[in-house]
Amino acid sequence: MAEEKVDVIIIGSGHSGGMAAKVLTEKGISCLMLNAGPIADVHKDTEVKAAYTLPYRNFKKPGQLAHVFQSDEFNANTWVDEQEVPYTYDQQKPYNWVRVRLFGGRSLFWSRQSFRLSDYEFKAKSHDGYGDDWPISLADLGPFYARVEAIFRVSGHADGLPQYPDGNFVVDDSPWTGCMTRFRDAGKKLGVPVCKARSAMGVDGLASSVNLLLPDAFATGKLRAVPNVVVRELSLDKNTGLVNEVHFVDRLSRREMSVKARVVILAAGTLESTRLLLNSKIANSSGVLGHYLIDQVYGPGISCSIPEARDGKATPGLVGGSGLVPRFRNIETKHPKFLRGYALNVFSNTGGMDPRNFATYGEDLQKKLDSCHGSGFSTGMMGEVLARYENHVRIDPNVVDAWDIPALHIETKYTDNEYDMARDAVETSIALAEGAGFEVLAKNYDPNPPGYSIHELGTCRMGDDPKTSVLNKWNQSHDIKNLLVVDGASFVSGGWQNPTMTILALAMRAADHLGDEMRKGNV
Amino acid sequence: MQRRDFVKAMMAATVATKAAMGQQTAPPVKQKLPPAAPKAPGPVPWSRGLMEVKPLPMTPLTPDAVAQTDAHFFSGVQMATLRRLGEIFMPPAKGHPGATEAGAPEFLDFLIGASPADRQHMYLSGLDRLEAEARQKFSVSFSAASAAQADQLIRPWLRAWMSEHPPTEEYTLFINIVHSDFRTATINSQAWADAARARGEQAPDIDLYWYPVDPDLRREGSPSANPRRS
C-alpha cells in the first residue's frame, strides 16, 4: 500500500547510493531506493559464447553505442541505450557519456583502481592558484577513506608520497618482476616514482554496491527498493521550500507515480543527478548548477616490446605485473606548459600482442606477432582536467528521452593544459621505456573524447559559499537542506585518481552527518 | 579481471541482492499445471505440455556453418577489390583459414551495408581509390594485382597505431581499418573456430554474453536524438 511519506528516498543504487543506504539504515533510518533499471541476474541474463556465434562476430551492431568505446557485442546490453536516453552536444565538441542503469549501476563493471585524493587536489588552488579549493581536506575525509578501504579490501603498498596518500590496505608486498624493476630503475634516474597500483579486491572478485553495501542495508530491514522506475522531477513544499515529493514513471508501463519523502538523496551518477535538478528547476540560487564539468584525460600512452622476452626467451620472473606512476609533475617544481598532473598505468602483458601496433600484414605480421608474444609492455595516462565554468551541461529544450524527460546537452572541451599534459605523459613514457631497454612499437598523443574515462565529475560542486557552490561540505544543498547529492557531482576538482574511493567516502560522510542531523531534528 | 571470476562474483551478488529483496532464489521446480478450462473454442490450452518438454538433443548451427553470405552492398568491382584485399591481408596460415575461406569479404559487405554513412563512405571511396591506383600504376584491376603490386599500393599507408586512435587521414584510415576489420571478421568466423577445434584448440574470443535485461519492448528506434513531443 502506498505510504504517506517515507523517511529518505535514495535515487540510484550504485556506489554512492549503496553507501548512503548502508549508513542510514544501519543508523535505523528507513530508506526507499529508486533505480531506473532492472536487476541483472547472471544466471538468466548471460551465457558464455564464442564470438563466431554472435550476429556481428563481435563487431558490435553498427551504429549502436557509438559513444561507449568500452562496449562490444558481448556487453552491449549492459549499457544505457543512447536512443532510449539520448543526449546532445556540439559536433565539434564530442562527449562520451557512458551509463549503466542496471541495479548497482557502474559499480558492477568498474576497473577497481582505488586511490585517495591528496591535498594537491583538495587544496589545489592554495598550491597553484588555479580554480577553487574544496571546503574539506584529506584530514577531513581520511577516517572515511579508511573505512571504505576496509569494506572494499583495497590492496596496496605504503609509499609515503604526499601526492599518493597511503591508505588502509591489504598489504601488497608482491615482488617486482624483472621488466618492472627495469622500468622503476629508469624512473629513478629521471625522478619519476613507480609504485604498486592500488585495487579494490572486494569479495569473490566483485567490488560493487550489490555485494559490499546493499546486502548490509537490506539486512537491517530498513531498506526497500524499487527497480525500473525513472525519476522525472522533484517538487518542493510551497510553504517550506523543502523538497517533499519525487515524481517518477514506471520504465515499462509508462505509468506516472509519485512518493513523498522527508529527505531526498540524489545518487544517480554525476550528470543524471544534475539533470534531475535542472529539470526540477531547484537548488540553483548560485547559478553554477551544471557548470564546472570535469573528467580525466585517458587515451595517450605507448605500446612496447621487451626484446629479451621475444621468441619464447623470457627468463623466469622477467615479465608480468603492473605498476602505477603517481603524479610527479607540479609537486615541488612548476612545469612550464601545464598545471596539475597525471598518472601512468603501467602493464607488462604476457599474452598476445595487438596486431595494430605493427605496420605490416600477412605472413610478416604473423611472424612479428609470434616473435613478440609475451613481450608486451604498455603505459596509459590518467590526467587531471582543469575545472572550468564554461564546461557545462544544460537541458536541451528540443530533445526528450523515451519517457519524455528532457535530455541533457553537454558542452565541454579540452584545452592546451590537457593537450600539453598528454604530450608530456607520452614523452615521459617513451623516455622511461627506452631507459628500461624496451622497444616502443606505437604511441598515441591524442586524448580520447571527454567522458571516455567514465569519471565525469562536478556540475553540482560543493563549497562554503552559497553564491559559488550548489552544496555545502556535507553534500547538502545550500538552498534546500533536506536535499543531498552524494555522487561525483559534488567534486570541486577531479585530480588524476579514479574517483570511486572518494565518492564512497564522501557518501559515507554525508550520510553519517545526515543521520545525526535527522536525529537532532535539524533535517 | 577474468570474465570467469566476474561470472562467479556476479552470481554471488545477484543471489544476495535478490534474496534481500525478498525474491526466491531456489532453482525453478518443474510444476505440473492443473488442466485449465479452455478459454476459446478449442479443446486444449495452448501452453499445455510446455513445462514437461525435454530440451532438444541438438547443437544449434550458426548460419555460417552451412550457408554463404550474399553480398548486396558493394558493386561488383568493389567486391572484387575487397576480396583481393582479404587475400592479401589475411591469407591462410598455420592451419587457419584466410579471409576468403572465412567468408570475411562477404561478411564485411553485410556489416558495412548496415553501418552509418561515414563508415560506408570510407569503405566506398577507399575501395574505389585502390582500384583506380592499380589501374593507373599497373594497368590492371586491383583484383588481378600480384602480391608485389598490391604491396606497393598498400604498404605506404600502413601505420602502427593504438586502440581508439587510428590514423585520421581518410584513405590511410581506410587501409588500416579494413586490415583490422578483416582480421576480426576472419578470426571470429565459423571456419576459424572449426579449424581451431580440429587442432584441439578453443575458438578465439570466448566471453560472457549479456542478453537484453528486462527489455523495454516499446523502445522507439530512432537513429539519433528524439525530438521533443508536443
Contacts between the chains, C-beta under 8 A, distances in Angstrom:
chain1	res1	chain2	res2	distance
A	37	B	213	7.5
A	37	B	214	7.9
A	38	B	213	5.2
A	38	B	214	3.6
A	39	B	14	7.4
A	39	B	17	6.2
A	39	B	18	6.7
A	39	B	21	7.4
A	40	B	10	7.3
A	40	B	14	6.7
A	40	B	210	8.0
A	40	B	213	5.3
A	41	B	14	5.0
A	41	B	18	7.0
A	41	B	213	8.0
A	42	B	7	6.1
A	42	B	10	4.0
A	42	B	11	5.0
A	42	B	14	5.4
A	42	B	208	8.0
A	43	B	11	6.6
A	43	B	14	6.9
A	44	B	211	8.0
A	45	B	210	5.9
A	45	B	211	5.3
A	45	B	213	5.0
A	46	B	7	7.1
A	46	B	10	7.8
A	46	B	208	5.0
A	46	B	209	6.3
A	46	B	210	5.4
A	46	B	211	6.9
A	47	B	208	7.6
A	47	B	209	5.5
A	47	B	211	7.3
A	48	B	7	7.7
A	48	B	206	6.4
A	48	B	207	7.3
A	48	B	208	5.9
A	48	B	209	7.2
A	49	B	206	7.1
A	49	B	207	7.2
A	49	B	209	4.3
A	50	B	193	6.1
A	50	B	203	4.1
A	50	B	204	7.5
A	50	B	205	6.5
A	50	B	206	4.8
A	51	B	188	4.0
A	51	B	203	7.6
A	51	B	204	6.9
A	51	B	205	3.7
A	51	B	206	7.5
A	51	B	207	7.5
A	52	B	62	6.7
A	52	B	64	7.2
A	52	B	188	5.2
A	52	B	189	5.6
A	52	B	190	5.2
A	52	B	192	6.9
A	52	B	193	4.7
A	52	B	203	6.0
A	52	B	205	7.9
A	53	B	62	5.4
A	54	B	188	7.8
A	54	B	209	7.0
A	56	B	111	6.7
A	57	B	107	6.7
A	57	B	184	6.6
A	57	B	185	5.9
A	57	B	188	3.9
A	57	B	189	6.7
A	58	B	184	7.0
A	58	B	188	5.5
A	58	B	205	5.8
A	59	B	111	5.9
A	59	B	181	7.6
A	59	B	184	6.4
A	59	B	185	7.6
A	61	B	114	7.9
A	62	B	111	6.5
A	62	B	114	4.6
A	62	B	115	4.0
A	62	B	116	6.5
A	62	B	119	7.2
A	63	B	114	7.8
A	63	B	115	6.8
A	63	B	116	5.0
A	63	B	223	7.0
A	66	B	116	7.7
A	69	B	164	5.6
A	73	B	209	7.8
A	74	B	207	4.5
A	74	B	208	6.4
A	74	B	209	5.0
A	74	B	210	6.7
A	75	B	208	7.9
A	75	B	210	5.6
A	76	B	210	7.3
A	77	B	210	4.5
A	77	B	211	6.3
A	77	B	212	4.7
A	77	B	213	6.3
A	78	B	210	5.2
A	78	B	213	7.5
A	81	B	219	6.8
A	83	B	219	7.1
A	83	B	220	7.4
A	83	B	221	6.2
A	83	B	222	5.8
A	83	B	223	7.5
A	83	B	224	7.7
A	83	B	226	7.5
A	84	B	216	6.9
A	84	B	219	5.4
A	86	B	224	7.3
A	86	B	225	4.1
A	86	B	226	5.8
A	87	B	225	7.6
A	88	B	225	5.5
A	102	B	213	6.2
A	103	B	17	6.6
A	104	B	13	7.4
A	104	B	17	7.5
A	108	B	10	7.4
A	108	B	13	7.9
A	112	B	1	7.4
A	202	B	9	7.4
A	203	B	9	7.6
A	203	B	12	7.5
A	204	B	5	7.6
A	204	B	8	5.8
A	204	B	9	4.5
A	204	B	12	5.1
A	205	B	1	5.8
A	205	B	2	8.0
A	205	B	5	4.0
A	205	B	6	6.4
A	205	B	8	6.7
A	205	B	9	4.1
A	206	B	6	7.4
A	206	B	9	3.3
A	206	B	10	6.6
A	206	B	12	6.9
A	206	B	13	5.3
A	208	B	13	6.1
A	210	B	13	4.3
A	210	B	14	7.5
A	210	B	16	6.9
A	210	B	17	4.9
A	211	B	9	7.0
A	211	B	12	6.3
A	211	B	13	4.0
A	211	B	16	5.9
A	214	B	16	7.7
A	214	B	17	6.2
A	214	B	20	6.8
A	215	B	16	4.7
A	215	B	17	7.3
A	215	B	20	5.8
A	218	B	17	7.9
A	218	B	20	3.2
A	218	B	21	7.0
A	219	B	20	7.0
A	225	B	21	6.2
A	228	B	214	6.9
A	251	B	216	6.3
A	252	B	214	7.5
A	252	B	216	5.9
A	252	B	217	8.0
A	252	B	218	7.9
A	254	B	218	7.8
A	299	B	164	6.3
A	299	B	165	6.7
A	301	B	162	6.9
A	303	B	162	5.8
A	354	B	162	7.5
A	354	B	163	7.1
A	355	B	180	7.5
A	355	B	183	6.1
A	356	B	160	7.3
A	356	B	161	5.4
A	356	B	162	6.8
A	356	B	163	7.1
A	356	B	166	7.8
A	356	B	176	7.5
A	356	B	180	6.0
A	357	B	160	5.3
A	357	B	161	7.5
A	357	B	162	7.0
A	358	B	160	6.0
A	359	B	158	4.1
A	359	B	159	5.4
A	359	B	160	4.7
A	360	B	155	7.9
A	360	B	158	6.4
A	361	B	88	7.0
A	361	B	89	5.0
A	361	B	154	7.4
A	361	B	158	6.9
A	361	B	179	5.8
A	362	B	88	6.5
A	362	B	89	6.4
A	362	B	90	7.4
A	362	B	91	5.7
A	363	B	91	7.0
A	363	B	93	6.6
A	366	B	93	5.6
A	366	B	94	7.3
A	396	B	225	7.7
A	397	B	228	7.1
A	398	B	227	6.3
A	398	B	228	5.4
A	399	B	225	4.5
A	399	B	226	6.0
A	399	B	227	6.5
A	399	B	228	6.2
A	400	B	226	5.7
A	400	B	227	7.8
A	400	B	228	4.9
A	400	B	229	6.4
A	401	B	226	6.7
A	402	B	216	7.0
A	402	B	218	7.8
A	402	B	219	6.2
A	402	B	220	6.6
A	402	B	226	7.1
A	404	B	228	7.9
A	404	B	229	6.0
A	406	B	228	7.3
A	407	B	225	6.6
A	407	B	226	7.6
A	441	B	160	5.8
A	442	B	160	4.2
A	442	B	161	5.9
A	442	B	162	5.0
A	443	B	162	7.4
A	444	B	161	7.3
A	444	B	162	4.4
A	444	B	165	4.4
A	446	B	165	5.5
A	448	B	164	5.7
A	452	B	164	7.9
